[in-house]
Amino acid sequence: MTATSAKLAINGGEKSVTADPGDMFTWPIVTNEDEGAVLDVLRRGAMSGTEISKQFEREYADWLGAKYALAYCNGTASLHAAMWACGVGAGDEIICPSITYWASAAAAQSLGAAVNFADIDPGSLCIDPADIEHRIGSRTKAIVVVHYAGHPCDMDAIMPIARKHKIKVIEDASHAHGSLYKGKMCGNLGDIAGMSMMSGKSFAAGELGLMTTNDRELYERCIAFGHYERTGAASNYNAPDAQITLPYLQKFSGVPIGGYKHRANQLCTAMARVQLKHYPARIAEIDKAMKRFWSLLEGAPGLRPQYPKWENSSMGGWYACRGLYDAKQLGGLPCVRFCEAVCAEGVPMCNAGANKPLHLHPVFHEADLFNQGQPTCLAFGQRDVRQKAGSLPVSERIAQIAFGIPWFKHDRADIIAQYAQAYRKVAENAGELL
Ligand SMILES: *Cc1c(COP(=O)(O)O)cnc(C)c1O
């Protein structure tokens, strides 16, 4: 693409994007096949059963190469269960990156645990492996890692820290269905993974979540916590299904420990089975489109992809994809202002930042879930791991270092070129905004 000197649209120039995007951004892709699968469940009244969910679990686990999978009513519940399965309890701590959706961390509170937030790496937007070990204390039970916006975490740096301190690694794979880390699938890299499959995610199946693991005890603990229908006792909708072999859990058969019900609605797992069949081909198309977009931006000042630096690694379905911004190369132009100008070129999804830092949110500082008269993060005798503004500098600068890019679902050269041109034009004419 050639350098441009056209007047920016925000200053009254022509917009870069004029084409109708059509179904470029439509997601999930739903066909007669999804409709047929869902209608079949509806007509059979099979919403509360588990036979379709079990088929989906087997198929997804096989795709990942994992031994066990368990379907959940949503991703939040799968992460809650994963934490409990890993032994997170009252007075304990978990470590989690500050830049993520709240569900990566918030369930710790309902277990009486505190969250010690870690900073992110500015190149990957994932947890910074160098900011983990010094946070581990005698009550730390787990590290939650989030493959952020599809970018795999540096597991080869993280797992040895966890092994050394005998704590578990929980992957939040909600952004990373199909992402590869050095040839291995995200969601099968730690001790256990929880993930969302709600409608907005890359793997989208309504309101659905999934837990995956290779550890039989963690699997059984997840069943005992929220899947009473698989503990051996018969229920109205399901034949007896005894998945629990550990005696200390077996005796609770029929009633979930803690009173949680995590079963998935089979309208969603039926759709998920169809989505999975087409998912590898669909994300391959997304990957081509996104790489085309970034290749068109090669050499544009101040802009670079959030992309893994390792061999055989990928962004999966490029969920909530971001670009990385370097204001210095644009004469100090603030990222927010850059984004306003790109939006004006006809790219409404160009917003500054990503998720807001969680370590500053009052719910992690003050909320008193158990009515104990003090914040839950302290009420069970924890160390005070609450962090003030200034403590996680990269996370706190997220709106200055990252920006939204279009999430193309099809590799259509003419349309992608217009969107890339919008970013290039603003980057190359940043002087007009200074
Ligand atoms: C969406 C999301 C979740 C929560 O999943 P739900 O299915 O919405 O409950 C958890 N973690 C991350 C990182 C997410 O983006």
Ligand as a Chemical Component Dictionary entry (heavy atoms), coordinates in Angstrom:
data_LIG
# 
_chem_comp.id                   LIG 
_chem_comp.type                 NON-POLYMER 
_chem_comp.pdbx_formal_charge   0 
_chem_comp.three_letter_code    LIG 
# 
loop_
_chem_comp_atom.comp_id 
_chem_comp_atom.atom_id 
_chem_comp_atom.alt_atom_id 
_chem_comp_atom.type_symbol 
_chem_comp_atom.charge 
_chem_comp_atom.model_Cartn_x 
_chem_comp_atom.model_Cartn_y 
_chem_comp_atom.model_Cartn_z 
_chem_comp_atom.pdbx_ordinal 
LIG C1 C1 C 0 -16.537 -14.020 28.582 1  
LIG C2 C2 C 0 -15.464 -14.318 29.570 2  
LIG C3 C3 C 0 -15.710 -15.063 30.731 3  
LIG C4 C4 C 0 -17.081 -15.392 31.226 4  
LIG O1 O1 O 0 -17.818 -16.273 30.531 5  
LIG P1 P1 P 0 -19.412 -16.238 30.511 6  
LIG O2 O2 O 0 -19.735 -17.357 29.587 7  
LIG O3 O3 O 0 -19.839 -14.903 30.012 8  
LIG O4 O4 O 0 -19.866 -16.504 31.900 9  
LIG C5 C5 C 0 -14.631 -15.415 31.531 10 
LIG N1 N1 N 0 -13.392 -15.007 31.238 11 
LIG C6 C6 C 0 -13.116 -14.254 30.154 12 
LIG C7 C7 C 0 -11.697 -13.834 29.896 13 
LIG C8 C8 C 0 -14.146 -13.860 29.299 14 
LIG O5 O5 O 0 -13.875 -13.069 28.250 15 
# 
loop_
_chem_comp_bond.comp_id 
_chem_comp_bond.atom_id_1 
_chem_comp_bond.atom_id_2 
_chem_comp_bond.value_order 
_chem_comp_bond.pdbx_ordinal 
LIG C1 C2 SING 1  
LIG C2 C3 SING 2  
LIG C2 C8 DOUB 3  
LIG C3 C4 SING 4  
LIG C3 C5 DOUB 5  
LIG C4 O1 SING 6  
LIG O1 P1 SING 7  
LIG P1 O2 DOUB 8  
LIG P1 O3 SING 9  
LIG P1 O4 SING 10 
LIG C5 N1 SING 11 
LIG N1 C6 DOUB 12 
LIG C6 C7 SING 13 
LIG C6 C8 SING 14 
LIG C8 O5 SING 15 
# 
